[in-house]
Amino acid sequence: MKHKITALFISSFLLISTSCQKDFLNQVPDDRLSLEEVFNRRKLSEEWLAGTYNFIRDEAHRTNDTPWDVLSDDNDVSQRNAPYRVNLGNWNASSNYWNFWDHYYKGIRTATTFINNIDGNEEILQEREGAALIKKRKAEARFLRAFFYAEILKQYGPFVIIGDVEIDPDLPLTDPEMQLPRSSYDDCVNYIVSELDMAEADLDITHYYDGDDVLENDMGRASKILCQAIKSKVLLYAASPLVNGNNDYNGLTNNDGSPLFNNTYDEKKWERAATAAKSIIDYAESSGRLGLYKKMDKNGKIDPYLSYRDVFLDSWNIEWIMARNNANLHGYQRSSTPRLANGYASMGPTQQLVDAYRMQDGSVPITGYSSNGSPVINTQSGYAETGFSKFTAPGATREKNTFNMYVNREPRFYASITYSGSDWINTTSSLGVREVQLYYTGESGKGGSHDYSETGYLFRKNISPTYHPTQNNVARSLVMMRYAEILLNYVEALNEYSPNHPDILKYLNQIRERGGIPALSTGISQSEMRTQIRTERRIELTMEHLRYFDTRRWKIAEQTDGGAFYGMNVEAGTSNTDIAFFQRTRFETRVFRKSFYFFPIPQTEIQRNPNLVQNQGW
């Protein structure tokens, strides 16, 4: 794996803030003399832009800092911190949990200052290609500003569009510039898209990846494809049921009565989303510089286990679109590492996620649940929840006596889930080959420490097979967006406005093929295809900060994110063949209210601005 130092991996001289940098980054916009000094020197201007890139949040570690995975129905974290309280419904607008509203508006203001002041940089303009460089850097700042707005939109819904105005933070709260209202959701979407289109037009690089002959410190900067990718996501969310034809927000209006949501369903929003995704696919297929990452076995066939495992580990491979190189992957990996390897064993998949993975032949193991939470098992699939079998899991080095629930599941299951009785993935450390024990008296069980998984599982997705918290902790990049997401965006949108279009099966089956399961055939209804796409999205993109937003934009979170949550029985078991542990057991009853579809705007912001209306239900 090739390590890159990028614009997102703000190099050490930027991270170690000098007094000069502190001065200019903390200047308010009306301090024109200071800004003139900054934006007439190339080095200081580049540092300002690097600081703007750094507002892209490090979302690697997620037990508390970044909530999207641990608040989803895929995940549980054992610590009794903010995610635990939110999952139980114990929060309000004054809780101030994950106040990214404030964070991203600071990034927006920093980007706007750059956009408004870089044009006259005398030092850059004296260079041969100075004008072109300014155009490019300005486009990067415009992309960043659009990205920050997009992050606000998915968390809070409609936001305040500030445009190119640099609002002085020292203005009195009664000043009209400090009392701007929220724009409608559709206007917010259109603004982001227009900004991304403008940025794309002025960027000179189509796409960065490891095969490019470019400067290493440019890897990770904004590109044309990255602009298109963020647009694809924004438009997909805008077409989804939560904000497309939903009457629940009819009463959410600004003080002047203008509605923040359009409750009329518009099928063309799906078409717009599909078109945005298809432009990226067309580029991938015509250029050969973007696509699904594949590793082949000795027979020249796709190795689905290694392909899926290593797409996250091999930095800037052909599938990556967006990444952050300066990321706390150590924190993430340690929280999912068992105690036998000095991990915290604190973050575990829910039984609901485990149930979602298909069998090796692509069949569905569980077709539903009874009123008491017990599964309805598809007996034709070969799945069973009794007994043990001798089984060598993909990626394993030996045959193990394995609980039948985990036998013959699809390859991505074994690249993503650590179950009790599986071997830990790092077999090269001083520990050698070690069996993970998540039952009560086991090495990572509840009986031995407060560091344990409440679900009886751990994640192993995006954990290096050479990682050890104290013996081997090599820094690497965090992929934030990849081509598989674009394919899934496309087929979802296409299925909603043009069901039975041949591209749906074509591109969905490309992901299934790389995942190691058989292709779907024709003759599937729109409703069944919707289920297939959503399941594929859940499996392929789990632990990538997407499931939380997917259940909300599909408007199904009241069913998926509330109620009883299950895992194995962590209160029992003395061995990995003790059936007392391998029992579905409720570990938590979560609460999801209709108001939870969007975060509350922080109460402090509401109090400052009388024209800023709060989200419904808060």
N, C-alpha and C positions, 0 to 999 in steps of 0.2 A: 504494500500500500504506500502510495506516494503522498507525503505530507506537504500541504500547501500552506503558506502564510498569506492570507488574503485580506481584502478590505474589511471583511467581517471579523478577521482575527487581528484586530487593531494591534499593530506591532508594539513592542515593549516601550518605545519612546513615547507612544501615545497613551498607553495605559498608565504609565508612571507620569502623572500630570505634573508638568513643570509649572512654576509660578506664572510664566507668560501664558501658558495654555489655560490655566485656571482663570486668569484675568479675562482673556478674550472670549472664552466659552461662557463665562458668566455675565458678559456685558448685556445690558438691555439694548433694544434696537435703536433708541434715540441717542445712544452714545456714538455719534457719527465719526468722531475722530478715531476712536478705537477700531470701528468697523473699516474705516478707510485704510488703516494700517494693515489690518488682517487681509483685506481683499485686494490689496495691491502687491501682495507677496505670494508667490506660488506655494511655498512650504506651509504657510499659515492657512491658506485657503484649502489646501489638500487636507490638512489636519482638521479643519472645520467640517469638511465633508466626511472624513473618517469618523468624527464624532457623531455625525448624523446617522451613518450606517450603524453605529453602536446602539441606536435606539431599537434596532431589531433585537427583540428579547432573546436571551439564552433560555430556550425551553427544554433543555436536555433533562435536567433534574426535575422531578415532578411530584414528589411526595407532599410538597407544600407550596413551593414557589410558583409552579405552573399547574393550574388545576384541571385542565381539560380532560386528561386521561383519568385522573383519580375521582372525578365527578361523573364519569360515564358509567354505563352498565357493564363495561368490560373489566373494571378494575376496582381494587380496594387497597387502601393503605392502613396499616394497623395502628399508626400513631393517632392519638386523640387530639388532633389539631384542627385547623380550619376546614379541610375537606370533610372530615368526620362530622363536624357540626352542620355543614351545609347539606350533606347527604341525609341528615336527619331532619332537615327543614328548619334548623335553628339559626336563622340569620335575617337581617333586614337591611334597609338602605343605609343605616348608620354603622353597620358592621365594617364597612370599608374594606371588604375582602377583595384582593386582586384589583386594586384601583388602577387599571391600565388606561382609563380615560385620561387621567392627569399625565401619565407617562407618555402616551402617544401624542397628546397635544403639545407637549414639550418638544417631541421629535418633529412635529409638523411645523412648529415655529422656527426651529433650528434649520429645517430644510428651506422654509420660505425666506429666511434671512440670506441663505446662500444664493437662492434663485434671484433675489432682488439686487444682489451686490457683486456677483462674480463677473458680470459682463465687462467692467472697466478695469480688470486686473492688469496693470501696466507690465508687470514682470512676465506674466504669461503671454501677453500680446506681443512682446518683443521676440518671442520664440517663433521659429519658422512655421509651425503648425499650431500656433497659440490660439487663434480664433476657433479652430476645429476642436481643440481640447476643451475650451470653455463651453462650447456647445454640448459636447459629450458630458462633461461634469454637471452641467446644469440639468441635462436630461436625467442623469442619475439621481440628483436631488428631487426632481419632479416625481420620478418613480418612487422614491422612498416616501415622499409625502402621500402619494396615492396609496401605497402599501399601509401606512399608518392609519389612514382613514378607513381602509378596508378592515383592518383589525378592530377598530372601534365599532364599525357597522355590524360585524358578526357577533360581537359581545353585547352591545347596548342597543342596537337598532339605529334609527335615524340620529344624525349628529348635527352639529353646528358647522356649516361650511364657512370657512374664513377666507378662502381664496388666497390672493397674493398680498393681503393686508398684514402688516406687521403690527400687531396690537401691543402697545406698551403695557407691560404687566403692572406698572406703577399707576396706571389710570385709576381714578376713583370708580367704585363699583356702580355709581349712578351714571357714568358715561355711556352713551348709546352703544359704543363698540364693545362694552363689557356686558351688554344685555341682549345679545343676538339670540333669536329663537332657533330651534331645530328645523332643518329642512325635511321634506318628506322622504320616505324611504326610496322611492323611485328617483327623486332628484339626487339623492346621495349616490345611488348606483351610477346614474348617468354622469355625475361629476367625476367619480373615480375612473370610470371607463374613458372619459375624454382626456383626463390627465395621463392615463396609461398610454393612450394613443399618441398623445403629444410627445411623451417620453420616448416611446418606441421609434417614432419618426426621426428623432435626433440622435439616437444611439447608433454607433457604427459597428458594434459587435452583435451578430445574430445570436450566438450561443457559446457559452464556455463549457469545455469539458477537458478531461485529461489528455486527450489526443491532440489538442490544439497546440500550435507553436506560438504561444503567447507568454507574456511575462507572468511569472507565478503570482506576483502580488496583485494581479488583476483578476485572478480566479475568484469568483464570488460577487463581482460587481454586477450591476444591473445590465441586462441584455434585452434584445428584442423578444426573445422567446420567454424570458422571465416576465416581461410586461404582459405578454399574451396569456401566460399561465395564471397570473393573478387575476386577469380579466375573466378567464374561464371560470375560476372559482367564484368570483363575485357574481357573475351572471347566473351560474348554477344555483347559488343560494337565493338569488332574486326571483328565480322561476319556481322555487319550491313552495309547498303548501302553506308553510307558516306565513309567508308574505305575498302569496299569489292566490287571491280569491278567499282570504280568511276574514270572516266577519267579526272575529273576536276583538279586533282593534278599532272598530267603528267609532268608539267614543274617545279615542286618543287623538286629541287635537291641540294645536297651539292656542294661545290665549285669544288670538283673533278668529278662532274657529276653523282654521285651515287644517285639514286632516293630515296625519303623518303617514297613514297607510292607505293604499288604494285597495278596496275590497273586491274589485272586479277581476275575475280570473282571465288571464291573457295567455293563451297557448303559445303565442309568438315569443314569449319570454324563454320558453324551452328551446325554440328554434334558434334564438339569439345565443343561448348558452352552448348549444351543439355546434354552431358555426364557429364560435370562439375556440372551442376545443379542437375542432377538425383542422383549423389552420395550423395548429402545432403538429398534429398527426401528419398532415401533408408535408410539412418541413422535415419531420423525422424520416418519412419514407423516401423523400427525394434526396436527402443529404447523406443519410447513413450516419449522422453524427448524434442522433438521439434515438433511444429505443429501449426495450426491455433488456435488462442485464441478464446474461445467461452464461453458465459454466457447463462445460460438457464432460461427460464421463469418458472412460477409456474406449467406449464403443462409438463415440461421436454423437451421443444422444444427450439431451438436456438433463443435467442433474438438478432436479427441482429443489432439493434440500440445500445444496451449496449455493445455487443461484439466488434463492430467497434469503438465505442467511447472509451472504456476502454482499448483497446489493447495498446494505447499510454499512459494511465494514471497509469496502474498497473505495476510498475517497475519489470523488469526481469521476466516477465511472459513467458510462454512456446513458444511464437512466436518470442521473441527477440533474435537476433544474435549479434548485435553490439550496444553499447550505450555509451553515454558520460554523466556521472553523474554531473559533474560540468558544468552546462549549463545555459545560460541566458534565461530561459523560461519565466521569469517575463517580460522581454522586449518584447518577442514574444506575450505573452498573452495580455499585455497591449495595444499593437498596434492593436489588433483585438477586444478589448473590447469597447463597446459603451460608450459615454460620461456619460450616466446616472450612470455608475459604475466606474467613474473616469478613463476611458480608453481614448485612443487617436483616436480610430475609423479611423485609417489611412491606413489600408491594406484591400483591398477588392477583392473578386473573380470577374472575368470578366463574362459577359453574355455568352461568349463562353463556359466557364466551367459549368455554371448553365445549359446551354442547353444540355450538354453531359450526365447528369444524366438521367437514364431511369425512366420509370413509375414504379409503384409498381408491376405491372404484368410482368415487364421486357421489355415491348415494348419501342420503340424509339419514343420520342415525336417530334423530329425535324429531317427530313431526308436530309436537305440541306439548302442552302440560295440562294435567287435570286440576281441579279446583284446589286441591291440597298441595299443589306444587310438584307432584310426582310426574316424571316424564312419560310421554306416550312414545314407546320405542318402535322404530321401524324394524320389525323382525327380519325383513328381507335383506337388510343391509349387513347382517352379520354382527351388529353391535350388541354388546351385552354388558350388564352391570353386576354380574356374578362371576366368581371364579378367577383364576389366573392362568396365563399361558406363557410358554417359552417364546420370547420375542426379541429380535434385534431391531431396535429403532433406527431410522435413518440418522446417520451421523454418529451412531454409537460404535464402540469398539468390541462389544461383547453381547452375547445373548443374556437376557434377564428374565426372571420370573415376574411377569407384568400383569397388573390388574387389567381385566379384559376391556374396561372402559377405554383404555389407552392403546389397545392393540389395533393395528391396521387402520390408523387414521391417516389423513392426507399429509404429505411431507411438510407443509407449512406449520402444522400442529407441532411437530417435533423441533422445528426451528424457532418456535415462539413460546412454548409452554414447558416449564419444568414441573413434572409431577413426582410424587413420592415413589421412589424406587427407580427413577431414571438416574443415569450417571451424570455428574456435573460436567459441563462442557469443556472445562480446562483440565486436560489430562497430561499437560506438559509441565506443570508446576511440581514442587516438591511433594505435593499431595498424591500425585499419580492418579489412577482411576479410582474415583470415590462415588459411592452411592448416596444420593440425596435422601434425607430422612425428615419428612415433614409431619409425621405422626407425633402424638403427644410426648413420648419419651425420646424421640429422635434428636439427632444433633441440631436440627433447626426447628424443632417442635416447640409448642407452647410451654411444655413442662420445664424447659431449660432456660428460658430468658423471656424478657418482654419484647425482644426482637424476633418476631415470628410472623408468618402469614396467617391471617384469619380465615383464608379460603382453603388452605392446604395445598396451594400451588404457588409457583413463582414464575416470573417472566424470564425468558432467555433471548427474546428478540433484541437485536442490536447490542448484544453483549459479546465481546470478542472472546474467542476460544482460548486466547492467551492471557486474558485479563485475570489479575489477582491484585486485590487492594494494596497489599504490602510488598509483593514480589515483582509485579509487572503491570504498570499503569501507564501505557503509552497514549499520549494525547492524539485525538483524531477528530475528524469533522462530523458535524451533525447534519444529516440531510433533512431538509425542511419541506421539500416538494420534489416529486419525481414523476417520471413519465407514466407509470401505472395509474396514478391518480388522474391524469389527463384522459387516459383511455376510459376510465370508469366515469368520469364526468361526461364524456361524449355519449357513451351508450345509455346512461341514465336519461340524459336530456332527449336523445333521439327516440327512446322508447315512449316518452310521454307525448310527443307530437307526431311521430311517424312510426308507430309500432309495426313490426315485421319488416322494417328496413333491413336489408342484408348486412349492413355494417354493424348492427347490434351483435349478432352472433359472431361475426368476423373478429371484432376487437375484444369482446368478452372472452371468447375462446382462446385468444392469444394469452390472456392472463391465466386462464385455467391451464393451458398447456405448460406455461412456465412454472405454474404451481404444482404440476404433476397429477392433475386429474383429467378425466376424459372430457372431450368437447361436448357441448350441448347440441341437440339436433333441432331442426326446424319444427314448426307446429306448436310452439309455446304461446300461450295467450299473453296479452299485455300485462295482466295482473300477475301471472306466474313469472313472467320475465322480470317484472319489477321486484318480486321477491328474490329471484336469483341474483339480480344486480346488487340489491341491498345486502344480501348475504355475502356476496363476493367482496363487496366494498368493506364490510366489517372484518372479514378474515384478512384480506390483503393489506389493509391500512390500519389494523389495530395498533395502538400505542404510537400513533403518529398525529395525535391531537385533533382527530377528525370525527371520531364516533360521537363525542359530546355534541358537536354541532349538527351532525347528521340526524340524530334522533329528534333534535329540536326543529330543524328546518323541514323534516318530514312530518312534523307535528304528531309524533307517536311517543314522545317522552313520558307522557302521563301513564302509558302502559309499560314502557321499557325501564324507566328510571325510578319508578316508585314501587313500593311493595316489598315482598320478601326477596332477599338475596341469599344465594346458596353457595356452599363449597363442600369440602370434605369435613369429616368430624374431627376437628383439631383437639377436641377434649378427650380423645380416645386413641388407642393404638400403642403397641409395644414393638412392632416390627413392620416391615413393608409387605408382609403377607397377613397382617392382622385385619380381618374384614371389618372389625369395629371402626377403624379409621375410614375405610372406603364406603362411607354412607353419606348420601346427600343430607346436608345439615344447614339449617338457616343460621347465618351468622349476623344478619342485620335486616331491619325493616326500614327502608328508606322512604322519604317523603318527597313527592314532587307536586308542586302546585302550578296552576296555569300561569301564574305570574313569573315562574322561573324560566320561561322560554327566553326571556331577555334579562340580563343583569339590571339591577337598579342603577341609575346614575348616582354617583356618590352624593350623599345628602349635603355635603359641604358645597358642592357645585350648585345644587338646587337653591340653597340659601343665598348664594352670592348673586344669582341671576334670576329675577322674578319671571323672566320670559322663557326660562328653561323648564319645560314640563317634564314631570317624572313619568317613568314607564308605568304601564297599567298594573295595578295590584300592589304597588309599593308605597 
